Amino acid sequence: MDCRRGEVGKPMMLLVCGSLVYYHCVYRNSSLVSLVSDVFIVLLCSLAILGLLFRQMNISVPVDPLEWQISQDTANSIVAWLVNTIGAAESVLRVAATGHDKRLFLKVIVCLYVLSALGRLALGVTVAYAGLCMFCLYMFMECSQSINSCLVWFLGKRNDTGEEQDTM
């Protein structure tokens, strides 16, 4: 993962958003549709209050809806990523279902069994939140230079040529 200096905050924002979704869905016992509608209600009311406040203070705020749109390339890349992910999962399941690759078949069965057991032990939202936390931890460790350098020293990672990196 190629990390820049400002990308360390992305795992934190993802973790905060995931925590809010988890709180809304688990502790408040609400659905995801309720969460989306609550977010839109808060945004709409906030924008309306700010609009009224700016109108009372005679401040003109130009609102350009074109700034809120994503580019065609970004939309295409999002759809391509989604299609590739679904296609890869479908391909793995198809190969596993034929039985030609017994090792892959066993891996898929074990993964599905573990997911089934986790689903019986905890709510699906809890399992998804734990996965999100682990993913954010992974992203944070990849982006943090001090943790990354400690891991390189501790694990003695090798560079692309197969030689051990000089850590001293």
Secondary structure by P-SEA (a helix, b strand, c coil): ccccccccaaaaaaaaaaaaaaaacccccccaaaaaaaaaaaaaaaaaaaaaaaaaacbbbbbbcccccccaaaaaaaaaaaaaaaaaaaaaaaaaaacccaaaaaaaaaaaaaaaaaaaaccaaaaaaaaaaaaaaaaaaaacaaaaaaaaaaaccccccccccccc
